[in-house]
Amino acid sequence: MQVAKWGNSLAVRLPASVVDALELREGDEIEIVIEAERTFAVRKAAGIDDLFARLRQFRGKLPADFKFSRDEANERG
């Protein structure tokens, strides 16, 4: 893959084999994830249906002593 200038940003053109393997279409969201030093993976980002399905898996599965802390959730690290 080649990195090219696109306005003030950089862009990567995905080879057809990656597009086909991930069943990508124009407008799809993807994630580029660093897996190890100088190694990355490209994956199709989860759609809204996928996100809701993942949320439903957690329904009723929080520990009985779980307490939500708004302050802790909003801490900046």
Backbone as JSON Lines, residues from 0, in Angstrom:
{"i":0,"aa":"M","n":[0.84,-1.17,0.0],"ca":[0.0,0.0,0.0],"c":[0.89,1.24,0.0]}
{"i":1,"aa":"Q","n":[0.39,2.26,-0.61],"ca":[1.15,3.5,-0.69],"c":[0.42,4.6,0.06]}
{"i":2,"aa":"V","n":[1.17,5.4,0.8],"ca":[0.62,6.56,1.5],"c":[0.71,7.75,0.57]}
{"i":3,"aa":"A","n":[-0.38,8.49,0.43],"ca":[-0.42,9.65,-0.46],"c":[-0.97,10.86,0.29]}
{"i":4,"aa":"K","n":[-0.62,12.04,-0.18],"ca":[-1.13,13.29,0.39],"c":[-2.56,13.5,-0.09]}
{"i":5,"aa":"W","n":[-3.46,13.88,0.84],"ca":[-4.85,14.17,0.49],"c":[-5.24,15.42,1.27]}
{"i":6,"aa":"G","n":[-5.14,16.58,0.65],"ca":[-5.35,17.84,1.36],"c":[-4.26,18.01,2.4]}
{"i":7,"aa":"N","n":[-4.65,18.25,3.64],"ca":[-3.69,18.37,4.74],"c":[-3.45,17.03,5.44]}
{"i":8,"aa":"S","n":[-4.06,15.97,4.94],"ca":[-3.97,14.65,5.57],"c":[-3.18,13.69,4.7]}
{"i":9,"aa":"L","n":[-3.02,12.47,5.2],"ca":[-2.44,11.38,4.43],"c":[-3.51,10.33,4.22]}
{"i":10,"aa":"A","n":[-3.44,9.64,3.1],"ca":[-4.43,8.61,2.77],"c":[-3.72,7.34,2.35]}
{"i":11,"aa":"V","n":[-4.38,6.22,2.56],"ca":[-3.87,4.91,2.14],"c":[-4.89,4.31,1.18]}
{"i":12,"aa":"R","n":[-4.43,3.88,0.03],"ca":[-5.31,3.22,-0.93],"c":[-5.28,1.73,-0.63]}
{"i":13,"aa":"L","n":[-6.46,1.15,-0.4],"ca":[-6.54,-0.27,-0.07],"c":[-6.56,-1.11,-1.34]}
{"i":14,"aa":"P","n":[-5.77,-2.17,-1.35],"ca":[-5.78,-3.06,-2.51],"c":[-7.14,-3.76,-2.64]}
{"i":15,"aa":"A","n":[-7.48,-4.13,-3.85],"ca":[-8.76,-4.8,-4.11],"c":[-8.92,-6.05,-3.27]}
{"i":16,"aa":"S","n":[-7.84,-6.76,-3.0],"ca":[-7.94,-7.99,-2.2],"c":[-8.42,-7.7,-0.79]}
{"i":17,"aa":"V","n":[-7.99,-6.57,-0.19],"ca":[-8.45,-6.18,1.15],"c":[-9.91,-5.73,1.09]}
{"i":18,"aa":"V","n":[-10.25,-4.95,0.07],"ca":[-11.62,-4.5,-0.11],"c":[-12.56,-5.68,-0.24]}
{"i":19,"aa":"D","n":[-12.18,-6.66,-1.04],"ca":[-13.01,-7.85,-1.24],"c":[-13.12,-8.67,0.05]}
{"i":20,"aa":"A","n":[-12.0,-8.87,0.73],"ca":[-12.0,-9.69,1.95],"c":[-12.88,-9.08,3.04]}
{"i":21,"aa":"L","n":[-12.88,-7.75,3.15],"ca":[-13.68,-7.07,4.17],"c":[-15.06,-6.67,3.67]}
{"i":22,"aa":"E","n":[-15.35,-6.96,2.4],"ca":[-16.63,-6.61,1.78],"c":[-16.93,-5.12,1.98]}
{"i":23,"aa":"L","n":[-15.94,-4.28,1.64],"ca":[-16.07,-2.84,1.83],"c":[-16.77,-2.19,0.64]}
{"i":24,"aa":"R","n":[-17.49,-1.12,0.96],"ca":[-18.1,-0.28,-0.07],"c":[-17.76,1.17,0.24]}
{"i":25,"aa":"E","n":[-17.87,2.02,-0.74],"ca":[-17.6,3.44,-0.53],"c":[-18.48,3.96,0.61]}
{"i":26,"aa":"G","n":[-17.87,4.67,1.53],"ca":[-18.59,5.23,2.67],"c":[-18.52,4.39,3.93]}
{"i":27,"aa":"D","n":[-18.08,3.12,3.81],"ca":[-17.93,2.27,5.0],"c":[-16.85,2.83,5.91]}
{"i":28,"aa":"E","n":[-17.03,2.62,7.21],"ca":[-16.03,3.0,8.19],"c":[-15.1,1.81,8.43]}
{"i":29,"aa":"I","n":[-13.79,2.08,8.56],"ca":[-12.84,1.04,8.89],"c":[-12.02,1.48,10.09]}
{"i":30,"aa":"E","n":[-11.37,0.53,10.72],"ca":[-10.46,0.8,11.83],"c":[-9.09,0.27,11.44]}
{"i":31,"aa":"I","n":[-8.07,1.05,11.73],"ca":[-6.7,0.58,11.56],"c":[-6.14,0.45,12.97]}
{"i":32,"aa":"V","n":[-5.76,-0.78,13.34],"ca":[-5.36,-1.09,14.7],"c":[-3.9,-1.51,14.73]}
{"i":33,"aa":"I","n":[-3.13,-0.91,15.62],"ca":[-1.73,-1.3,15.79],"c":[-1.7,-2.6,16.58]}
{"i":34,"aa":"E","n":[-1.13,-3.64,16.01],"ca":[-1.07,-4.95,16.67],"c":[0.26,-5.2,17.35]}
{"i":35,"aa":"A","n":[1.32,-4.74,16.76],"ca":[2.67,-4.92,17.31],"c":[3.53,-3.83,16.69]}
{"i":36,"aa":"E","n":[4.78,-3.79,17.09],"ca":[5.67,-2.77,16.55],"c":[5.71,-2.88,15.03]}
{"i":37,"aa":"R","n":[5.34,-1.81,14.36],"ca":[5.36,-1.71,12.9],"c":[4.43,-2.7,12.21]}
{"i":38,"aa":"T","n":[3.4,-3.17,12.92],"ca":[2.42,-4.09,12.35],"c":[1.02,-3.57,12.66]}
{"i":39,"aa":"F","n":[0.14,-3.61,11.68],"ca":[-1.22,-3.14,11.91],"c":[-2.21,-4.05,11.19]}
{"i":40,"aa":"A","n":[-3.47,-3.89,11.56],"ca":[-4.55,-4.63,10.92],"c":[-5.62,-3.64,10.5]}
{"i":41,"aa":"V","n":[-6.27,-3.93,9.39],"ca":[-7.39,-3.13,8.91],"c":[-8.63,-3.98,9.09]}
{"i":42,"aa":"R","n":[-9.65,-3.39,9.7],"ca":[-10.9,-4.14,9.84],"c":[-12.08,-3.2,9.64]}
{"i":43,"aa":"K","n":[-13.17,-3.78,9.21],"ca":[-14.38,-3.0,9.0],"c":[-14.92,-2.6,10.37]}
{"i":44,"aa":"A","n":[-15.26,-1.34,10.52],"ca":[-15.8,-0.85,11.79],"c":[-17.19,-1.42,11.99]}
{"i":45,"aa":"A","n":[-17.53,-1.63,13.23],"ca":[-18.85,-2.18,13.56],"c":[-19.94,-1.19,13.18]}
{"i":46,"aa":"G","n":[-20.99,-1.69,12.59],"ca":[-22.15,-0.87,12.26],"c":[-23.05,-0.77,13.48]}
{"i":47,"aa":"I","n":[-24.1,0.02,13.38],"ca":[-25.0,0.24,14.51],"c":[-25.65,-1.06,14.96]}
{"i":48,"aa":"D","n":[-26.01,-1.94,14.02],"ca":[-26.62,-3.22,14.4],"c":[-25.63,-4.08,15.18]}
{"i":49,"aa":"D","n":[-24.36,-4.08,14.75],"ca":[-23.34,-4.84,15.46],"c":[-23.13,-4.29,16.87]}
{"i":50,"aa":"L","n":[-23.13,-2.96,17.0],"ca":[-22.93,-2.35,18.32],"c":[-24.08,-2.69,19.26]}
{"i":51,"aa":"F","n":[-25.32,-2.63,18.77],"ca":[-26.45,-2.99,19.62],"c":[-26.41,-4.47,20.02]}
{"i":52,"aa":"A","n":[-26.0,-5.33,19.1],"ca":[-25.89,-6.76,19.41],"c":[-24.85,-6.99,20.51]}
{"i":53,"aa":"R","n":[-23.72,-6.26,20.44],"ca":[-22.7,-6.39,21.49],"c":[-23.2,-5.87,22.83]}
{"i":54,"aa":"L","n":[-23.96,-4.79,22.81],"ca":[-24.52,-4.26,24.06],"c":[-25.52,-5.24,24.68]}
{"i":55,"aa":"R","n":[-26.32,-5.89,23.85],"ca":[-27.31,-6.85,24.37],"c":[-26.64,-8.03,25.07]}
{"i":56,"aa":"Q","n":[-25.42,-8.37,24.69],"ca":[-24.7,-9.47,25.33],"c":[-24.43,-9.18,26.8]}
{"i":57,"aa":"F","n":[-24.31,-7.89,27.16],"ca":[-23.98,-7.52,28.53],"c":[-25.22,-7.31,29.41]}
{"i":58,"aa":"R","n":[-26.39,-7.36,28.84],"ca":[-27.61,-7.11,29.6],"c":[-27.71,-8.08,30.79]}
{"i":59,"aa":"G","n":[-27.77,-7.51,31.98],"ca":[-27.94,-8.31,33.18],"c":[-26.69,-9.03,33.63]}
{"i":60,"aa":"K","n":[-25.51,-8.69,33.09],"ca":[-24.3,-9.43,33.43],"c":[-23.31,-8.63,34.25]}
{"i":61,"aa":"L","n":[-23.73,-7.49,34.81],"ca":[-22.83,-6.73,35.65],"c":[-22.79,-7.36,37.04]}
{"i":62,"aa":"P","n":[-21.65,-7.29,37.7],"ca":[-21.56,-7.84,39.05],"c":[-22.56,-7.16,39.98]}
{"i":63,"aa":"A","n":[-23.06,-7.89,40.96],"ca":[-24.06,-7.36,41.88],"c":[-23.56,-6.14,42.63]}
{"i":64,"aa":"D","n":[-22.25,-6.06,42.9],"ca":[-21.7,-4.94,43.66],"c":[-21.2,-3.8,42.77]}
{"i":65,"aa":"F","n":[-21.53,-3.82,41.47],"ca":[-21.07,-2.8,40.55],"c":[-21.73,-1.47,40.86]}
{"i":66,"aa":"K","n":[-20.91,-0.41,40.92],"ca":[-21.41,0.94,41.12],"c":[-20.79,1.85,40.07]}
{"i":67,"aa":"F","n":[-21.63,2.55,39.33],"ca":[-21.15,3.46,38.29],"c":[-20.69,4.76,38.94]}
{"i":68,"aa":"S","n":[-19.5,5.21,38.59],"ca":[-18.97,6.47,39.09],"c":[-18.81,7.42,37.91]}
{"i":69,"aa":"R","n":[-19.64,8.45,37.86],"ca":[-19.56,9.42,36.78],"c":[-18.19,10.11,36.78]}
{"i":70,"aa":"D","n":[-17.68,10.44,37.97],"ca":[-16.37,11.09,38.06],"c":[-15.26,10.19,37.51]}
{"i":71,"aa":"E","n":[-15.3,8.92,37.88],"ca":[-14.29,7.97,37.39],"c":[-14.39,7.79,35.88]}
{"i":72,"aa":"A","n":[-15.6,7.72,35.37],"ca":[-15.82,7.53,33.94],"c":[-15.31,8.72,33.13]}
{"i":73,"aa":"N","n":[-15.35,9.9,33.72],"ca":[-14.94,11.11,33.0],"c":[-13.51,11.55,33.3]}
{"i":74,"aa":"E","n":[-12.76,10.77,34.07],"ca":[-11.38,11.11,34.35],"c":[-10.57,11.09,33.05]}
{"i":75,"aa":"R","n":[-9.64,11.98,32.96],"ca":[-8.73,12.03,31.82],"c":[-7.41,11.45,32.28]}
{"i":76,"aa":"G","n":[-6.87,10.5,31.51],"ca":[-5.63,9.85,31.92],"c":[-4.4,10.37,31.31]}
